[in-house]
Amino acid sequence: MLDKNGIARRIAEEVKDGYYVNLGIGIPTLVANFVRDDISVEFQSENGVLGMGPFPFEGDEDADIINAGKQTITTLPGASFFDSATSFNMIRGQHVDLTILGAMEVAENGDIANWKIPGKMVKGMGGAMDLVASAEDIIVAMMHTNRAGESKLLKKCTLPLTGVQCVKKIVTNLAVIEIIPEGFLLLERAPGVSVEDIKKATEGTLICKGVIPEMKL
């Protein structure tokens, strides 16, 4: 089973040389820590940063340099800062190759719910609305079940939707899963996790073809 860093490490394998990548709040922000040194990637944050690096070491933080989740970050040589209008022009203009988001629920048809829990005050959907509407490729980083042990990979989302039929791949603490027309296609198992474990934790339609390999991290 993976922890949050393990999920981020596995997602980093999906990042290709030359990509422009938007990192959402939560687990996705950790992905920048694990990208291979031999490739060049530009990480974008919707608050107006292009060229994010790994998180700073304790004592090296600069409170003026933050990501969309208000976490202190580092920047790489050549990084740039700009206003939100320019940032969203990049997103809406489809200049981002890959978007990595967290989620509360994902449905087997690729719907995603990641912005609101009924009864809790939130300011609004925020940039996630633009990201899911504009991105060509969306990977979700999430835990497979909630704190009550209930599946977050569902036949149909129960929370208010952020986007419809937009998620392409999911990496959880248990598995790597691809969205296909028939449902959730199981691609890889986390270390020490069986296919049966994943089936029990998945409410939606889980499709298994052949021998499912264990992740190599």
Residue frames as qw, qx, qy, qz and C-alpha x, y, z in Angstrom:
[[0.000, 0.890, 0.457, 0.000, 0.00, 0.00, 0.00],
 [0.431, 0.408, -0.001, 0.805, 1.25, 3.49, -0.85],
 [0.195, -0.653, -0.379, 0.626, 1.34, 6.61, 1.28],
 [0.297, 0.902, 0.167, -0.265, 0.86, 10.08, -0.20],
 [0.086, -0.732, 0.542, 0.404, 4.49, 10.31, -1.29],
 [0.444, -0.032, 0.862, 0.242, 4.22, 6.90, -2.93],
 [0.462, 0.706, 0.532, -0.075, 1.19, 8.05, -4.93],
 [0.151, 0.927, -0.144, -0.312, 3.08, 11.17, -6.03],
 [0.307, -0.505, 0.724, 0.356, 6.15, 9.12, -6.95],
 [0.505, 0.263, 0.801, 0.183, 4.08, 6.81, -9.16],
 [0.371, 0.858, 0.326, -0.140, 2.33, 9.74, -10.87],
 [0.108, -0.808, 0.381, 0.436, 5.72, 11.34, -11.56],
 [0.472, -0.096, 0.789, 0.381, 6.38, 8.42, -13.91],
 [0.429, 0.671, 0.601, 0.070, 3.54, 9.71, -16.12],
 [0.045, 0.928, -0.047, -0.367, 5.25, 13.08, -16.59],
 [0.815, 0.340, 0.254, 0.394, 7.13, 13.30, -19.91],
 [0.457, -0.243, 0.145, 0.843, 10.02, 15.44, -21.11],
 [0.057, 0.164, 0.358, 0.917, 8.87, 18.88, -22.26],
 [0.236, -0.633, -0.725, -0.133, 5.49, 18.70, -20.50],
 [0.154, -0.343, 0.209, -0.903, 3.73, 21.70, -18.99],
 [0.450, -0.326, -0.829, 0.065, 1.96, 20.32, -15.90],
 [0.357, -0.561, 0.086, -0.742, -0.60, 21.87, -13.55],
 [0.369, -0.063, -0.851, 0.367, -0.48, 20.56, -9.99],
 [0.473, -0.647, -0.339, -0.492, -3.66, 20.73, -7.93],
 [0.336, -0.629, 0.438, -0.547, -3.90, 21.11, -4.16],
 [0.882, -0.297, 0.279, -0.237, -2.99, 18.21, -1.85],
 [0.839, -0.144, 0.460, 0.252, -1.17, 15.07, -3.01],
 [0.679, 0.661, 0.174, 0.268, -0.53, 16.48, -6.54],
 [0.007, -0.962, 0.255, -0.098, 1.80, 19.16, -5.14],
 [0.680, -0.515, 0.507, 0.121, 4.18, 16.37, -4.06],
 [0.871, 0.411, 0.227, 0.145, 4.74, 15.21, -7.65],
 [0.321, 0.898, -0.246, 0.174, 7.36, 17.92, -8.26],
 [0.475, -0.689, 0.543, -0.073, 9.56, 16.22, -5.65],
 [0.753, -0.116, 0.646, 0.053, 9.87, 13.02, -7.69],
 [0.694, 0.707, -0.008, -0.136, 10.30, 13.96, -11.35],
 [0.885, 0.020, 0.139, 0.444, 13.39, 12.43, -12.95],
 [0.288, -0.734, 0.168, 0.592, 16.46, 14.64, -13.20],
 [0.373, -0.111, 0.649, 0.653, 17.05, 13.76, -16.86],
 [0.164, 0.617, 0.653, 0.408, 13.84, 15.38, -18.16],
 [0.054, 0.005, -0.095, 0.994, 12.73, 19.02, -18.38],
 [0.156, -0.618, -0.761, -0.125, 9.25, 19.77, -17.02],
 [0.042, -0.278, 0.104, -0.954, 7.49, 23.08, -16.35],
 [0.205, -0.492, -0.814, 0.232, 5.13, 22.94, -13.38],
 [0.099, -0.412, -0.177, -0.888, 2.38, 25.57, -13.37],
 [0.111, -0.413, -0.747, 0.508, 0.30, 26.78, -10.44],
 [0.094, 0.708, 0.591, 0.375, -2.96, 28.58, -11.12],
 [0.270, -0.876, -0.217, 0.335, -2.09, 31.46, -8.77],
 [0.361, 0.926, -0.106, -0.004, 0.48, 32.56, -11.35],
 [0.384, -0.657, 0.623, 0.183, 3.71, 30.56, -11.21],
 [0.902, 0.411, -0.124, -0.047, 5.47, 28.71, -14.01],
 [0.516, 0.539, -0.564, 0.354, 8.62, 26.78, -13.15],
 [0.679, -0.605, 0.243, -0.339, 7.87, 25.37, -9.68],
 [0.400, 0.406, -0.804, 0.169, 10.49, 23.11, -8.12],
 [0.566, -0.271, -0.760, 0.172, 10.40, 20.75, -5.12],
 [0.464, -0.849, -0.223, -0.122, 9.22, 21.90, -1.70],
 [0.178, 0.754, -0.452, 0.443, 11.87, 23.89, 0.21],
 [0.604, -0.092, -0.677, 0.409, 13.85, 22.43, 3.07],
 [0.438, -0.814, -0.368, 0.104, 12.92, 23.63, 6.55],
 [0.438, -0.640, 0.039, 0.630, 14.49, 27.03, 7.11],
 [0.281, -0.076, 0.508, 0.810, 14.73, 27.84, 3.39],
 [0.183, 0.684, 0.703, 0.070, 11.09, 28.85, 2.93],
 [0.057, -0.001, 0.103, 0.993, 10.18, 32.17, 1.32],
 [0.232, 0.478, 0.704, -0.471, 6.67, 33.19, 2.42],
 [0.337, 0.588, -0.096, -0.729, 6.22, 35.24, -0.77],
 [0.359, 0.312, -0.757, -0.449, 6.64, 32.20, -3.04],
 [0.513, 0.046, 0.737, -0.438, 3.61, 29.94, -2.71],
 [0.021, -0.135, -0.869, -0.476, 1.45, 27.59, -4.77],
 [0.408, -0.375, -0.406, -0.727, -2.33, 27.61, -5.19],
 [0.694, -0.471, -0.544, 0.001, -2.69, 25.79, -1.87],
 [0.231, -0.909, 0.167, -0.302, -0.72, 28.56, -0.08],
 [0.894, -0.323, 0.104, 0.292, 2.21, 26.21, 0.55],
 [0.072, -0.842, 0.415, 0.337, 5.72, 27.62, 0.26],
 [0.913, 0.338, 0.187, 0.134, 7.53, 26.33, -2.82],
 [0.408, -0.485, 0.406, 0.658, 10.82, 26.67, -4.65],
 [0.621, 0.742, 0.047, -0.249, 11.25, 27.86, -8.22],
 [0.821, 0.025, 0.339, 0.459, 13.70, 26.66, -10.85],
 [0.230, -0.394, 0.292, 0.840, 16.01, 28.85, -12.96],
 [0.061, -0.103, -0.612, -0.781, 13.92, 30.70, -15.56],
 [0.052, -0.559, -0.808, 0.181, 10.70, 30.55, -13.51],
 [0.030, -0.300, -0.194, -0.934, 8.17, 33.33, -14.04],
 [0.018, 0.450, 0.704, -0.548, 5.38, 34.96, -12.06],
 [0.105, -0.209, -0.449, -0.862, 2.23, 36.49, -13.54],
 [0.452, -0.041, 0.316, -0.833, -1.34, 37.43, -12.72],
 [0.519, 0.152, 0.803, -0.250, -4.26, 35.01, -12.49],
 [0.627, 0.634, 0.074, -0.446, -5.71, 36.20, -15.79],
 [0.350, 0.629, -0.659, -0.217, -2.56, 35.10, -17.62],
 [0.248, -0.223, 0.927, -0.172, -2.50, 31.85, -15.67],
 [0.592, 0.347, 0.641, -0.343, -6.05, 31.00, -16.67],
 [0.544, 0.680, -0.258, -0.418, -5.35, 32.00, -20.27],
 [0.089, 0.454, -0.882, -0.093, -2.75, 29.23, -20.24],
 [0.358, 0.075, 0.889, -0.276, -5.25, 26.76, -18.81],
 [0.581, 0.555, 0.397, -0.444, -8.26, 27.72, -20.94],
 [0.442, 0.713, -0.390, -0.380, -6.08, 27.98, -24.04],
 [0.996, 0.019, 0.086, -0.020, -5.08, 24.32, -23.54],
 [0.386, 0.750, -0.490, 0.220, -1.38, 25.10, -23.18],
 [0.453, -0.486, 0.683, -0.304, -1.07, 22.64, -20.27],
 [0.472, 0.248, -0.803, -0.266, -0.21, 19.05, -21.29],
 [0.543, -0.231, -0.800, 0.110, -1.19, 17.32, -18.06],
 [0.385, -0.563, 0.176, -0.710, -3.32, 18.23, -15.05],
 [0.474, -0.073, -0.833, 0.276, -2.94, 16.35, -11.77],
 [0.423, -0.486, 0.011, -0.765, -5.83, 16.79, -9.33],
 [0.088, -0.009, 0.883, -0.461, -7.03, 15.45, -6.02],
 [0.495, -0.247, -0.495, -0.670, -10.60, 14.18, -5.69],
 [0.491, -0.181, 0.594, -0.611, -13.21, 13.19, -3.16],
 [0.742, 0.237, 0.603, -0.172, -14.97, 10.91, -5.65],
 [0.179, 0.388, -0.632, -0.646, -14.46, 9.64, -9.20],
 [0.809, 0.234, 0.332, -0.425, -17.14, 7.80, -11.17],
 [0.695, -0.031, 0.657, 0.290, -16.49, 4.92, -13.53],
 [0.544, 0.719, 0.368, 0.230, -17.36, 7.14, -16.53],
 [0.533, 0.238, -0.022, 0.812, -14.67, 9.70, -15.59],
 [0.240, -0.852, -0.189, -0.425, -16.82, 12.21, -13.67],
 [0.506, 0.057, -0.510, 0.693, -14.97, 13.93, -10.82],
 [0.388, -0.853, -0.240, -0.253, -16.16, 15.57, -7.60],
 [0.691, -0.026, -0.320, 0.648, -13.45, 17.48, -5.77],
 [0.128, 0.412, -0.071, 0.900, -14.74, 20.83, -4.57],
 [0.431, -0.367, 0.144, -0.811, -17.71, 20.64, -2.21],
 [0.243, -0.194, -0.928, 0.205, -19.06, 18.55, 0.65],
 [0.334, -0.639, -0.424, -0.549, -22.71, 19.43, 1.43],
 [0.614, -0.735, -0.287, 0.033, -23.06, 21.29, 4.71],
 [0.628, -0.397, 0.031, 0.669, -19.51, 22.67, 4.67],
 [0.173, 0.935, 0.042, -0.306, -18.75, 26.26, 3.72],
 [0.655, -0.011, 0.391, 0.647, -16.57, 26.72, 0.65],
 [0.025, 0.570, -0.091, -0.816, -15.79, 29.84, -1.38],
 [0.683, 0.564, -0.072, -0.459, -16.58, 28.17, -4.68],
 [0.964, 0.208, 0.135, 0.100, -15.34, 25.67, -7.23],
 [0.332, -0.749, 0.393, 0.417, -12.31, 27.79, -8.06],
 [0.210, 0.617, -0.600, -0.464, -9.83, 26.91, -10.78],
 [0.417, -0.036, 0.908, 0.026, -10.73, 23.22, -10.82],
 [0.581, 0.618, 0.415, -0.328, -13.69, 24.08, -13.06],
 [0.388, 0.810, -0.317, -0.305, -11.36, 25.50, -15.71],
 [0.166, -0.502, 0.840, 0.118, -8.82, 22.72, -15.35],
 [0.511, 0.136, 0.846, -0.066, -11.26, 19.87, -15.90],
 [0.562, 0.717, 0.294, -0.291, -12.97, 21.68, -18.78],
 [0.341, 0.863, -0.314, -0.201, -9.74, 22.52, -20.62],
 [0.337, -0.556, 0.751, 0.115, -7.20, 19.79, -19.90],
 [0.665, 0.345, -0.563, -0.350, -6.43, 17.16, -22.53],
 [0.686, 0.025, -0.707, 0.172, -5.12, 14.71, -19.93],
 [0.451, -0.626, 0.257, -0.582, -6.22, 14.49, -16.29],
 [0.595, 0.006, -0.767, 0.239, -4.74, 12.18, -13.67],
 [0.559, -0.690, -0.020, -0.459, -6.34, 11.99, -10.23],
 [0.370, 0.243, -0.754, 0.485, -4.29, 11.39, -7.09],
 [0.604, -0.441, 0.053, -0.662, -6.42, 10.14, -4.21],
 [0.280, -0.193, 0.885, -0.318, -6.95, 7.59, -1.47],
 [0.234, -0.118, -0.871, -0.415, -9.02, 4.63, -2.64],
 [0.390, -0.601, -0.695, -0.049, -11.43, 4.83, 0.31],
 [0.173, -0.759, 0.070, -0.623, -12.58, 7.52, 2.73],
 [0.071, -0.444, 0.695, -0.561, -11.94, 7.54, 6.48],
 [0.748, -0.090, 0.376, -0.540, -14.98, 5.34, 7.02],
 [0.426, -0.166, 0.868, 0.195, -13.54, 2.74, 4.65],
 [0.612, 0.604, 0.454, -0.233, -16.09, 3.49, 1.92],
 [0.622, 0.208, 0.461, 0.598, -15.03, 3.47, -1.71],
 [0.056, 0.704, -0.013, -0.708, -14.27, 6.75, -3.47],
 [0.085, 0.215, -0.734, -0.638, -14.28, 5.04, -6.90],
 [0.462, 0.294, 0.616, -0.566, -17.98, 4.84, -7.60],
 [0.375, 0.459, 0.746, 0.304, -20.55, 3.87, -10.20],
 [0.077, 0.780, 0.315, 0.535, -21.87, 7.43, -9.90],
 [0.254, 0.180, -0.406, 0.859, -20.60, 10.38, -7.87],
 [0.290, -0.685, -0.661, 0.098, -22.77, 11.41, -4.93],
 [0.276, -0.608, -0.135, 0.732, -21.11, 14.81, -4.34],
 [0.386, 0.862, 0.087, -0.317, -21.54, 17.89, -6.57],
 [0.837, 0.272, 0.243, 0.408, -19.57, 17.40, -9.78],
 [0.226, -0.685, 0.250, 0.646, -16.56, 19.43, -10.84],
 [0.297, 0.474, -0.567, -0.605, -16.41, 17.93, -14.34],
 [0.873, 0.164, 0.332, -0.317, -17.98, 15.17, -16.41],
 [0.925, 0.290, 0.195, 0.150, -16.25, 12.33, -18.27],
 [0.249, 0.919, -0.283, 0.119, -12.86, 14.03, -18.02],
 [0.512, -0.626, 0.588, -0.007, -10.61, 11.85, -15.86],
 [0.691, 0.480, -0.513, -0.174, -8.25, 9.57, -17.81],
 [0.679, 0.106, -0.663, 0.296, -6.28, 7.83, -15.05],
 [0.578, -0.737, 0.075, -0.343, -6.35, 7.43, -11.25],
 [0.549, 0.257, -0.681, 0.411, -3.49, 6.61, -8.92],
 [0.646, -0.656, -0.034, -0.389, -4.54, 5.63, -5.40],
 [0.336, -0.617, 0.674, -0.227, -2.84, 4.09, -2.39],
 [0.782, -0.024, 0.607, -0.140, -3.95, 0.70, -3.76],
 [0.679, 0.323, 0.601, 0.271, -3.76, 0.83, -7.54],
 [0.035, 0.350, -0.360, -0.864, -3.24, 2.49, -10.90],
 [0.432, 0.495, 0.743, -0.125, -6.52, 2.58, -12.82],
 [0.030, -0.062, 0.455, 0.888, -7.46, 3.80, -16.28],
 [0.504, 0.424, 0.420, -0.624, -10.94, 5.00, -17.22],
 [0.013, -0.024, 0.807, 0.590, -12.31, 3.13, -20.23],
 [0.485, -0.171, -0.320, -0.795, -15.89, 3.00, -21.60],
 [0.687, -0.250, -0.669, -0.130, -16.60, -0.18, -19.62],
 [0.646, -0.748, -0.146, -0.049, -15.43, 1.21, -16.27],
 [0.293, -0.836, 0.464, 0.004, -12.26, 1.16, -14.14],
 [0.887, 0.332, -0.302, 0.107, -9.48, -0.82, -15.84],
 [0.676, -0.683, 0.248, 0.122, -6.96, -2.09, -13.28],
 [0.591, 0.718, -0.347, 0.120, -3.40, -1.57, -14.59],
 [0.443, 0.360, -0.664, 0.482, -1.16, -2.03, -11.53],
 [0.693, -0.620, -0.368, -0.016, -1.33, -3.05, -7.88],
 [0.143, -0.843, 0.398, -0.332, 0.44, -1.23, -5.06],
 [0.363, 0.336, -0.830, 0.257, 3.12, -3.29, -3.27],
 [0.027, 0.009, 0.866, -0.499, 1.54, -5.84, -0.94],
 [0.534, 0.265, 0.266, -0.758, -1.99, -5.25, -2.28],
 [0.342, 0.127, 0.908, 0.208, -3.96, -8.04, -3.95],
 [0.175, -0.207, -0.566, -0.779, -6.49, -7.77, -6.75],
 [0.382, -0.547, -0.743, -0.036, -9.13, -8.95, -4.27],
 [0.293, -0.479, -0.353, 0.749, -8.24, -6.06, -1.93],
 [0.011, 0.136, -0.266, -0.954, -8.79, -3.60, -4.77],
 [0.281, -0.353, -0.747, -0.489, -12.08, -5.21, -5.79],
 [0.367, -0.576, -0.674, 0.282, -13.39, -4.92, -2.23],
 [0.230, -0.506, -0.178, 0.812, -12.42, -1.23, -2.10],
 [0.051, 0.096, -0.453, -0.885, -14.00, -0.32, -5.46],
 [0.480, 0.394, 0.569, -0.539, -17.75, 0.28, -5.74],
 [0.531, 0.606, -0.219, -0.551, -17.68, 0.97, -9.48],
 [0.960, 0.272, 0.050, -0.038, -17.13, -1.61, -12.20],
 [0.287, -0.715, 0.599, 0.220, -13.54, -2.89, -11.91],
 [0.880, 0.446, -0.116, -0.114, -12.12, -4.62, -14.97],
 [0.482, -0.596, 0.620, 0.170, -9.15, -6.97, -14.64],
 [0.823, 0.522, -0.174, -0.143, -7.44, -8.34, -17.74],
 [0.758, 0.352, -0.462, 0.296, -4.78, -11.00, -17.32],
 [0.688, -0.340, -0.373, 0.522, -2.13, -10.87, -14.61],
 [0.057, -0.968, -0.073, -0.235, -2.08, -7.46, -12.87],
 [0.662, 0.252, -0.374, 0.599, 1.54, -6.44, -12.17],
 [0.487, -0.729, -0.280, 0.391, 2.76, -4.84, -8.96],
 [0.177, 0.978, -0.072, 0.089, 4.01, -1.26, -9.21],
 [0.790, 0.016, -0.108, 0.603, 7.76, -0.80, -9.53],
 [0.115, -0.987, -0.059, -0.099, 8.76, 2.32, -7.60]]
